[in-house]
Amino acid sequence: QVQLVESGGGLVQPGGSLRLSCTVSGSSASITKMGWHRQAPGKERELVAQINIIGDTEYGDSAKGRFTISRNPARNKVYLQMNDLKPEDTAVYYCNIVHKYSTSFVPYWGQGTQVIVSS
C-alpha cells in the first residue's frame, strides 16, 4: 500500500520561509514524478512544482522564483523550499507521486499539510 506523509506546514509571517517534506512508503514500482499541489479555500487545486525521474522540474506561475522542489529518490522523499511567502500562498499543500506499473501510470496523494501565511 503506497502512503505519502507530508510535514513542515504551519503558520509563518509574510516574507518568511517554510520547508515541506513528503515521505513515500510502500512503493515497489517506479516513481516517475513527484510533486506538490495546493488548494486554497474556494479555489481549485493547482500545481506548485513537480520533478521527474531525471530531475527536470516544472513550477506553477505562483511558485516561480520563490519555491524550489528537490528530491531524495533513494529515500523516496520530496521537498519544497518556500521562500518569501505571501498571504496568497495560504493553502493546504498536497504531495503527489505518479507510479509506473507494467501497463499503467497511477497517481497517489498525501493528506495534505496546512500552510498559513499571516501577520
N, CA, C and O atoms as a GROMACS GRO file, in nm:
protein
  476
    1GLN      N    1   0.084  -0.119   0.000
    1GLN     CA    2   0.000   0.000   0.000
    1GLN      C    3   0.088   0.124   0.000
    1GLN      O    4   0.171   0.142   0.089
    2VAL      N    5   0.070   0.208  -0.098
    2VAL     CA    6   0.150   0.330  -0.108
    2VAL      C    7   0.093   0.436  -0.015
    2VAL      O    8  -0.027   0.459  -0.013
    3GLN      N    9   0.181   0.499   0.062
    3GLN     CA   10   0.139   0.606   0.150
    3GLN      C   11   0.233   0.725   0.134
    3GLN      O   12   0.354   0.709   0.118
    4LEU      N   13   0.175   0.843   0.139
    4LEU     CA   14   0.252   0.967   0.134
    4LEU      C   15   0.222   1.045   0.261
    4LEU      O   16   0.106   1.066   0.296
    5VAL      N   17   0.326   1.088   0.328
    5VAL     CA   18   0.308   1.164   0.451
    5VAL      C   19   0.383   1.295   0.438
    5VAL      O   20   0.505   1.298   0.420
    6GLU      N   21   0.307   1.406   0.448
    6GLU     CA   22   0.367   1.538   0.440
    6GLU      C   23   0.397   1.592   0.579
    6GLU      O   24   0.332   1.554   0.676
    7SER      N   25   0.494   1.681   0.587
    7SER     CA   26   0.523   1.751   0.712
    7SER      C   27   0.585   1.886   0.678
    7SER      O   28   0.628   1.910   0.565
    8GLY      N   29   0.588   1.973   0.779
    8GLY     CA   30   0.656   2.100   0.761
    8GLY      C   31   0.565   2.221   0.745
    8GLY      O   32   0.612   2.334   0.738
    9GLY      N   33   0.435   2.198   0.739
    9GLY     CA   34   0.344   2.311   0.728
    9GLY      C   35   0.334   2.386   0.860
    9GLY      O   36   0.388   2.343   0.962
   10GLY      N   37   0.263   2.498   0.856
   10GLY     CA   38   0.244   2.574   0.977
   10GLY      C   39   0.211   2.719   0.948
   10GLY      O   40   0.176   2.756   0.836
   11LEU      N   41   0.224   2.800   1.052
   11LEU     CA   42   0.196   2.943   1.043
   11LEU      C   43   0.327   3.019   1.028
   11LEU      O   44   0.422   2.996   1.102
   12VAL      N   45   0.332   3.109   0.931
   12VAL     CA   46   0.453   3.186   0.906
   12VAL      C   47   0.412   3.328   0.868
   12VAL      O   48   0.306   3.349   0.808
   13GLN      N   49   0.495   3.422   0.901
   13GLN     CA   50   0.467   3.561   0.866
   13GLN      C   51   0.502   3.588   0.719
   13GLN      O   52   0.587   3.519   0.661
   14PRO      N   53   0.439   3.685   0.659
   14PRO     CA   54   0.475   3.722   0.521
   14PRO      C   55   0.624   3.751   0.510
   14PRO      O   56   0.684   3.816   0.596
   15GLY      N   57   0.684   3.701   0.402
   15GLY     CA   58   0.827   3.715   0.383
   15GLY      C   59   0.908   3.602   0.442
   15GLY      O   60   1.028   3.591   0.417
   16GLY      N   61   0.844   3.517   0.519
   16GLY     CA   62   0.913   3.406   0.583
   16GLY      C   63   0.929   3.286   0.492
   16GLY      O   64   0.893   3.290   0.374
   17SER      N   65   0.985   3.180   0.548
   17SER     CA   66   1.014   3.058   0.472
   17SER      C   67   0.962   2.936   0.544
   17SER      O   68   0.951   2.934   0.667
   18LEU      N   69   0.931   2.834   0.467
   18LEU     CA   70   0.896   2.703   0.519
   18LEU      C   71   0.954   2.598   0.425
   18LEU      O   72   0.974   2.623   0.306
   19ARG      N   73   0.982   2.481   0.482
   19ARG     CA   74   1.027   2.368   0.400
   19ARG      C   75   0.933   2.252   0.424
   19ARG      O   76   0.922   2.201   0.536
   20LEU      N   77   0.865   2.211   0.320
   20LEU     CA   78   0.776   2.097   0.328
   20LEU      C   79   0.851   1.971   0.289
   20LEU      O   80   0.938   1.973   0.201
   21SER      N   81   0.817   1.861   0.355
   21SER     CA   82   0.875   1.732   0.323
   21SER      C   83   0.765   1.630   0.298
   21SER      O   84   0.656   1.639   0.355
   22CYS      N   85   0.794   1.536   0.214
   22CYS     CA   86   0.700   1.428   0.187
   22CYS      C   87   0.778   1.298   0.180
   22CYS      O   88   0.878   1.288   0.108
   23THR      N   89   0.732   1.199   0.255
   23THR     CA   90   0.795   1.067   0.255
   23THR      C   91   0.698   0.966   0.195
   23THR      O   92   0.582   0.959   0.235
   24VAL      N   93   0.747   0.889   0.100
   24VAL     CA   94   0.666   0.788   0.033
   24VAL      C   95   0.706   0.651   0.085
   24VAL      O   96   0.825   0.617   0.088
   25SER      N   97   0.609   0.573   0.125
   25SER     CA   98   0.636   0.438   0.171
   25SER      C   99   0.546   0.340   0.098
   25SER      O  100   0.446   0.378   0.037
   26GLY      N  101   0.585   0.213   0.105
   26GLY     CA  102   0.504   0.109   0.042
   26GLY      C  103   0.517   0.104  -0.108
   26GLY      O  104   0.435   0.045  -0.177
   27SER      N  105   0.621   0.167  -0.158
   27SER     CA  106   0.638   0.174  -0.303
   27SER      C  107   0.724   0.059  -0.353
   27SER      O  108   0.834   0.039  -0.303
   28SER      N  109   0.676  -0.015  -0.447
   28SER     CA  110   0.756  -0.121  -0.505
   28SER      C  111   0.770  -0.104  -0.656
   28SER      O  112   0.837  -0.183  -0.722
   29ALA      N  113   0.708  -0.002  -0.708
   29ALA     CA  114   0.716   0.024  -0.851
   29ALA      C  115   0.794   0.152  -0.875
   29ALA      O  116   0.842   0.214  -0.780
   30SER      N  117   0.806   0.190  -0.997
   30SER     CA  118   0.885   0.308  -1.031
   30SER      C  119   0.806   0.437  -1.012
   30SER      O  120   0.695   0.451  -1.063
   31ILE      N  121   0.864   0.528  -0.940
   31ILE     CA  122   0.807   0.663  -0.929
   31ILE      C  123   0.857   0.744  -1.045
   31ILE      O  124   0.978   0.765  -1.060
   32THR      N  125   0.766   0.791  -1.129
   32THR     CA  126   0.809   0.867  -1.246
   32THR      C  127   0.810   1.017  -1.220
   32THR      O  128   0.880   1.092  -1.288
   33LYS      N  129   0.731   1.058  -1.123
   33LYS     CA  130   0.719   1.201  -1.098
   33LYS      C  131   0.678   1.222  -0.952
   33LYS      O  132   0.601   1.144  -0.897
   34MET      N  133   0.732   1.327  -0.890
   34MET     CA  134   0.695   1.364  -0.754
   34MET      C  135   0.667   1.514  -0.755
   34MET      O  136   0.730   1.589  -0.829
   35GLY      N  137   0.572   1.556  -0.674
   35GLY     CA  138   0.543   1.698  -0.680
   35GLY      C  139   0.454   1.747  -0.568
   35GLY      O  140   0.419   1.673  -0.476
   36TRP      N  141   0.419   1.873  -0.579
   36TRP     CA  142   0.334   1.941  -0.482
   36TRP      C  143   0.226   2.019  -0.554
   36TRP      O  144   0.251   2.087  -0.654
   37HIS      N  145   0.107   2.006  -0.503
   37HIS     CA  146  -0.005   2.089  -0.544
   37HIS      C  147  -0.058   2.159  -0.421
   37HIS      O  148  -0.023   2.122  -0.308
   38ARG      N  149  -0.141   2.258  -0.441
   38ARG     CA  150  -0.203   2.324  -0.326
   38ARG      C  151  -0.347   2.361  -0.360
   38ARG      O  152  -0.386   2.376  -0.476
   39GLN      N  153  -0.425   2.376  -0.253
   39GLN     CA  154  -0.564   2.415  -0.269
   39GLN      C  155  -0.602   2.513  -0.160
   39GLN      O  156  -0.597   2.481  -0.042
   40ALA      N  157  -0.638   2.632  -0.203
   40ALA     CA  158  -0.685   2.734  -0.111
   40ALA      C  159  -0.837   2.726  -0.099
   40ALA      O  160  -0.903   2.673  -0.189
   41PRO      N  161  -0.894   2.776   0.009
   41PRO     CA  162  -1.039   2.772   0.026
   41PRO      C  163  -1.112   2.835  -0.092
   41PRO      O  164  -1.081   2.948  -0.132
   42GLY      N  165  -1.208   2.763  -0.146
   42GLY     CA  166  -1.287   2.817  -0.256
   42GLY      C  167  -1.219   2.815  -0.391
   42GLY      O  168  -1.273   2.866  -0.489
   43LYS      N  169  -1.100   2.757  -0.397
   43LYS     CA  170  -1.026   2.755  -0.523
   43LYS      C  171  -0.996   2.611  -0.565
   43LYS      O  172  -1.002   2.519  -0.484
   44GLU      N  173  -0.963   2.594  -0.692
   44GLU     CA  174  -0.926   2.463  -0.741
   44GLU      C  175  -0.783   2.430  -0.700
   44GLU      O  176  -0.700   2.518  -0.675
   45ARG      N  177  -0.757   2.298  -0.696
   45ARG     CA  178  -0.621   2.255  -0.668
   45ARG      C  179  -0.532   2.294  -0.785
   45ARG      O  180  -0.570   2.280  -0.901
   46GLU      N  181  -0.413   2.344  -0.753
   46GLU     CA  182  -0.323   2.390  -0.858
   46GLU      C  183  -0.182   2.336  -0.838
   46GLU      O  184  -0.141   2.306  -0.726
   47LEU      N  185  -0.112   2.323  -0.948
   47LEU     CA  186   0.027   2.277  -0.943
   47LEU      C  187   0.115   2.382  -0.876
   47LEU      O  188   0.107   2.501  -0.907
   48VAL      N  189   0.198   2.336  -0.785
   48VAL     CA  190   0.302   2.423  -0.728
   48VAL      C  191   0.435   2.392  -0.796
   48VAL      O  192   0.501   2.480  -0.851
   49ALA      N  193   0.474   2.264  -0.790
   49ALA     CA  194   0.600   2.224  -0.850
   49ALA      C  195   0.603   2.072  -0.864
   49ALA      O  196   0.539   2.001  -0.786
   50GLN      N  197   0.677   2.024  -0.964
   50GLN     CA  198   0.696   1.881  -0.978
   50GLN      C  199   0.832   1.853  -1.037
   50GLN      O  200   0.893   1.938  -1.102
   51ILE      N  201   0.879   1.730  -1.012
   51ILE     CA  202   1.011   1.691  -1.058
   51ILE      C  203   1.002   1.547  -1.108
   51ILE      O  204   0.940   1.463  -1.044
   52ASN      N  205   1.066   1.520  -1.222
   52ASN     CA  206   1.056   1.384  -1.277
   52ASN      C  207   1.181   1.302  -1.241
   52ASN      O  208   1.266   1.348  -1.165
   53ILE      N  209   1.189   1.182  -1.296
   53ILE     CA  210   1.293   1.089  -1.254
   53ILE      C  211   1.432   1.131  -1.299
   53ILE      O  212   1.532   1.083  -1.245
   54ILE      N  213   1.441   1.221  -1.396
   54ILE     CA  214   1.573   1.266  -1.438
   54ILE      C  215   1.604   1.405  -1.384
   54ILE      O  216   1.705   1.466  -1.420
   55GLY      N  217   1.516   1.455  -1.297
   55GLY     CA  218   1.544   1.581  -1.231
   55GLY      C  219   1.489   1.704  -1.297
   55GLY      O  220   1.512   1.815  -1.249
   56ASP      N  221   1.418   1.689  -1.407
   56ASP     CA  222   1.355   1.805  -1.469
   56ASP      C  223   1.244   1.857  -1.379
   56ASP      O  224   1.167   1.780  -1.322
   57THR      N  225   1.238   1.988  -1.368
   57THR     CA  226   1.138   2.048  -1.280
   57THR      C  227   1.040   2.135  -1.358
   57THR      O  228   1.069   2.185  -1.467
   58GLU      N  229   0.924   2.149  -1.300
   58GLU     CA  230   0.821   2.237  -1.355
   58GLU      C  231   0.756   2.310  -1.240
   58GLU      O  232   0.727   2.249  -1.137
   59TYR      N  233   0.734   2.440  -1.254
   59TYR     CA  234   0.675   2.521  -1.148
   59TYR      C  235   0.548   2.591  -1.196
   59TYR      O  236   0.538   2.633  -1.312
   60GLY      N  237   0.452   2.602  -1.105
   60GLY     CA  238   0.338   2.686  -1.132
   60GLY      C  239   0.380   2.832  -1.128
   60GLY      O  240   0.481   2.867  -1.068
   61ASP      N  241   0.303   2.916  -1.194
   61ASP     CA  242   0.341   3.057  -1.204
   61ASP      C  243   0.360   3.121  -1.067
   61ASP      O  244   0.449   3.205  -1.050
   62SER      N  245   0.280   3.082  -0.971
   62SER     CA  246   0.288   3.144  -0.839
   62SER      C  247   0.414   3.106  -0.763
   62SER      O  248   0.455   3.175  -0.670
   63ALA      N  249   0.477   2.996  -0.803
   63ALA     CA  250   0.593   2.945  -0.732
   63ALA      C  251   0.726   2.987  -0.795
   63ALA      O  252   0.830   2.981  -0.729
   64LYS      N  253   0.725   3.029  -0.918
   64LYS     CA  254   0.849   3.059  -0.989
   64LYS      C  255   0.927   3.170  -0.919
   64LYS      O  256   0.875   3.276  -0.888
   65GLY      N  257   1.054   3.141  -0.896
   65GLY     CA  258   1.142   3.239  -0.835
   65GLY      C  259   1.140   3.240  -0.684
   65GLY      O  260   1.226   3.303  -0.622
   66ARG      N  261   1.044   3.173  -0.623
   66ARG     CA  262   1.035   3.173  -0.477
   66ARG      C  263   1.043   3.034  -0.417
   66ARG      O  264   1.094   3.018  -0.305
   67PHE      N  265   0.995   2.935  -0.487
   67PHE     CA  266   0.991   2.798  -0.435
   67PHE      C  267   1.090   2.711  -0.512
   67PHE      O  268   1.118   2.733  -0.630
   68THR      N  269   1.143   2.610  -0.442
   68THR     CA  270   1.234   2.516  -0.505
   68THR      C  271   1.196   2.374  -0.465
   68THR      O  272   1.183   2.343  -0.347
   69ILE      N  273   1.178   2.290  -0.564
   69ILE     CA  274   1.149   2.150  -0.537
   69ILE      C  275   1.277   2.069  -0.550
   69ILE      O  276   1.360   2.096  -0.637
   70SER      N  277   1.293   1.971  -0.462
   70SER     CA  278   1.407   1.882  -0.469
   70SER      C  279   1.363   1.744  -0.421
   70SER      O  280   1.254   1.729  -0.366
   71ARG      N  281   1.448   1.644  -0.443
   71ARG     CA  282   1.408   1.509  -0.404
   71ARG      C  283   1.528   1.429  -0.360
   71ARG      O  284   1.642   1.460  -0.394
   72ASN      N  285   1.501   1.326  -0.284
   72ASN     CA  286   1.600   1.227  -0.248
   72ASN      C  287   1.541   1.093  -0.290
   72ASN      O  288   1.474   1.027  -0.211
   73PRO      N  289   1.564   1.052  -0.413
   73PRO     CA  290   1.498   0.931  -0.463
   73PRO      C  291   1.536   0.806  -0.387
   73PRO      O  292   1.457   0.712  -0.378
   74ALA      N  293   1.657   0.804  -0.333
   74ALA     CA  294   1.698   0.684  -0.260
   74ALA      C  295   1.613   0.663  -0.136
   74ALA      O  296   1.594   0.550  -0.091
   75ARG      N  297   1.562   0.771  -0.082
   75ARG     CA  298   1.479   0.763   0.037
   75ARG      C  299   1.334   0.795   0.007
   75ARG      O  300   1.254   0.814   0.099
   76ASN      N  301   1.298   0.801  -0.120
   76ASN     CA  302   1.160   0.830  -0.158
   76ASN      C  303   1.107   0.955  -0.089
   76ASN      O  304   0.997   0.954  -0.032
   77LYS      N  305   1.185   1.061  -0.093
   77LYS     CA  306   1.143   1.186  -0.032
   77LYS      C  307   1.144   1.298  -0.135
   77LYS      O  308   1.227   1.301  -0.227
   78VAL      N  309   1.051   1.390  -0.118
   78VAL     CA  310   1.050   1.511  -0.199
   78VAL      C  311   1.028   1.629  -0.107
   78VAL      O  312   0.957   1.620  -0.007
   79TYR      N  313   1.091   1.741  -0.141
   79TYR     CA  314   1.089   1.858  -0.056
   79TYR      C  315   1.040   1.979  -0.136
   79TYR      O  316   1.052   1.984  -0.258
   80LEU      N  317   0.987   2.075  -0.063
   80LEU     CA  318   0.951   2.202  -0.125
   80LEU      C  319   1.000   2.314  -0.033
   80LEU      O  320   0.947   2.334   0.077
   81GLN      N  321   1.100   2.384  -0.078
   81GLN     CA  322   1.150   2.500  -0.005
   81GLN      C  323   1.074   2.622  -0.053
   81GLN      O  324   1.076   2.656  -0.171
   82MET      N  325   1.007   2.688   0.039
   82MET     CA  326   0.924   2.804   0.005
   82MET      C  327   0.981   2.927   0.074
   82MET      O  328   0.990   2.932   0.196
   83ASN      N  329   1.019   3.025  -0.006
   83ASN     CA  330   1.076   3.150   0.045
   83ASN      C  331   0.986   3.267   0.008
   83ASN      O  332   0.902   3.257  -0.082
   84ASP      N  333   1.005   3.377   0.078
   84ASP     CA  334   0.928   3.498   0.051
   84ASP      C  335   0.779   3.468   0.043
   84ASP      O  336   0.711   3.506  -0.053
   85LEU      N  337   0.730   3.401   0.143
   85LEU     CA  338   0.590   3.360   0.142
   85LEU      C  339   0.497   3.480   0.152
   85LEU      O  340   0.526   3.579   0.218
   86LYS      N  341   0.384   3.466   0.084
   86LYS     CA  342   0.284   3.574   0.078
   86LYS      C  343   0.151   3.521   0.133
   86LYS      O  344   0.129   3.400   0.133
   87PRO      N  345   0.064   3.609   0.178
   87PRO     CA  346  -0.066   3.561   0.228
   87PRO      C  347  -0.140   3.476   0.126
   87PRO      O  348  -0.213   3.384   0.164
   88GLU      N  349  -0.124   3.505   0.000
   88GLU     CA  350  -0.193   3.428  -0.104
   88GLU      C  351  -0.136   3.288  -0.121
   88GLU      O  352  -0.192   3.207  -0.196
   89ASP      N  353  -0.027   3.256  -0.053
   89ASP     CA  354   0.025   3.120  -0.053
   89ASP      C  355  -0.046   3.032   0.049
   89ASP      O  356  -0.022   2.912   0.055
   90THR      N  357  -0.132   3.092   0.128
   90THR     CA  358  -0.208   3.015   0.227
   90THR      C  359  -0.294   2.910   0.158
   90THR      O  360  -0.376   2.943   0.071
   91ALA      N  361  -0.275   2.785   0.197
   91ALA     CA  362  -0.345   2.675   0.131
   91ALA      C  363  -0.308   2.544   0.200
   91ALA      O  364  -0.217   2.540   0.283
   92VAL      N  365  -0.379   2.440   0.164
   92VAL     CA  366  -0.335   2.306   0.200
   92VAL      C  367  -0.246   2.256   0.088
   92VAL      O  368  -0.284   2.260  -0.029
   93TYR      N  369  -0.128   2.210   0.124
   93TYR     CA  370  -0.030   2.164   0.026
   93TYR      C  371  -0.029   2.011   0.025
   93TYR      O  372  -0.017   1.946   0.129
   94TYR      N  373  -0.043   1.956  -0.094
   94TYR     CA  374  -0.052   1.812  -0.110
   94TYR      C  375   0.069   1.759  -0.187
   94TYR      O  376   0.107   1.812  -0.292
   95CYS      N  377   0.128   1.656  -0.133
   95CYS     CA  378   0.233   1.585  -0.204
   95CYS      C  379   0.166   1.485  -0.297
   95CYS      O  380   0.064   1.426  -0.263
   96ASN      N  381   0.224   1.466  -0.414
   96ASN     CA  382   0.171   1.362  -0.503
   96ASN      C  383   0.284   1.296  -0.580
   96ASN      O  384   0.389   1.355  -0.603
   97ILE      N  385   0.260   1.172  -0.617
   97ILE     CA  386   0.355   1.098  -0.700
   97ILE      C  387   0.279   1.029  -0.812
   97ILE      O  388   0.157   1.012  -0.805
   98VAL      N  389   0.352   0.991  -0.914
   98VAL     CA  390   0.296   0.909  -1.020
   98VAL      C  391   0.382   0.784  -1.030
   98VAL      O  392   0.504   0.791  -1.050
   99HIS      N  393   0.317   0.670  -1.016
   99HIS     CA  394   0.383   0.541  -1.024
   99HIS      C  395   0.364   0.480  -1.161
   99HIS      O  396   0.254   0.484  -1.216
  100LYS      N  397   0.469   0.425  -1.214
  100LYS     CA  398   0.456   0.348  -1.336
  100LYS      C  399   0.449   0.201  -1.301
  100LYS      O  400   0.543   0.145  -1.244
  101TYR      N  401   0.338   0.138  -1.335
  101TYR     CA  402   0.325  -0.006  -1.324
  101TYR      C  403   0.343  -0.065  -1.464
  101TYR      O  404   0.376   0.006  -1.558
  102SER      N  405   0.321  -0.192  -1.476
  102SER     CA  406   0.354  -0.257  -1.603
  102SER      C  407   0.274  -0.199  -1.720
  102SER      O  408   0.327  -0.185  -1.830
  103THR      N  409   0.148  -0.167  -1.696
  103THR     CA  410   0.064  -0.118  -1.806
  103THR      C  411  -0.005   0.012  -1.776
  103THR      O  412  -0.093   0.054  -1.852
  104SER      N  413   0.030   0.078  -1.668
  104SER     CA  414  -0.043   0.199  -1.634
  104SER      C  415   0.042   0.292  -1.548
  104SER      O  416   0.144   0.253  -1.491
  105PHE      N  417  -0.004   0.418  -1.541
  105PHE     CA  418   0.053   0.518  -1.452
  105PHE      C  419  -0.055   0.554  -1.350
  105PHE      O  420  -0.167   0.589  -1.388
  106VAL      N  421  -0.021   0.546  -1.224
  106VAL     CA  422  -0.119   0.568  -1.118
  106VAL      C  423  -0.074   0.681  -1.027
  106VAL      O  424   0.037   0.678  -0.975
  107PRO      N  425  -0.160   0.782  -1.007
  107PRO     CA  426  -0.125   0.890  -0.914
  107PRO      C  427  -0.164   0.855  -0.771
  107PRO      O  428  -0.263   0.786  -0.746
  108TYR      N  429  -0.084   0.903  -0.678
  108TYR     CA  430  -0.114   0.891  -0.536
  108TYR      C  431  -0.099   1.028  -0.471
  108TYR      O  432  -0.016   1.110  -0.511
  109TRP      N  433  -0.180   1.050  -0.368
  109TRP     CA  434  -0.181   1.178  -0.300
  109TRP      C  435  -0.166   1.161  -0.150
  109TRP      O  436  -0.212   1.062  -0.092
  110GLY      N  437  -0.099   1.257  -0.087
  110GLY     CA  438  -0.096   1.263   0.057
  110GLY      C  439  -0.221   1.332   0.109
  110GLY      O  440  -0.306   1.375   0.032
  111GLN      N  441  -0.231   1.341   0.241
  111GLN     CA  442  -0.350   1.401   0.302
  111GLN      C  443  -0.339   1.552   0.315
  111GLN      O  444  -0.438   1.618   0.346
  112GLY      N  445  -0.222   1.605   0.292
  112GLY     CA  446  -0.206   1.749   0.290
  112GLY      C  447  -0.151   1.805   0.420
  112GLY      O  448  -0.168   1.747   0.527
  113THR      N  449  -0.084   1.918   0.407
  113THR     CA  450  -0.033   1.991   0.523
  113THR      C  451  -0.070   2.138   0.505
  113THR      O  452  -0.052   2.196   0.398
  114GLN      N  453  -0.122   2.198   0.612
  114GLN     CA  454  -0.173   2.334   0.604
  114GLN      C  455  -0.058   2.434   0.616
  114GLN      O  456   0.028   2.423   0.703
  115VAL      N  457  -0.060   2.531   0.526
  115VAL     CA  458   0.032   2.644   0.533
  115VAL      C  459  -0.050   2.771   0.546
  115VAL      O  460  -0.139   2.798   0.464
  116ILE      N  461  -0.021   2.849   0.649
  116ILE     CA  462  -0.091   2.976   0.670
  116ILE      C  463   0.013   3.087   0.675
  116ILE      O  464   0.105   3.083   0.756
  117VAL      N  465  -0.004   3.184   0.589
  117VAL     CA  466   0.087   3.298   0.585
  117VAL      C  467   0.010   3.420   0.633
  117VAL      O  468  -0.079   3.471   0.564
  118SER      N  469   0.045   3.465   0.750
  118SER     CA  470  -0.031   3.574   0.810
  118SER      C  471   0.055   3.646   0.913
  118SER      O  472   0.140   3.586   0.979
  119SER      N  473   0.031   3.775   0.927
  119SER     CA  474   0.100   3.852   1.031
  119SER      C  475   0.013   3.860   1.157
  119SER      O  476   0.054   3.921   1.256
   0.00000   0.00000   0.00000
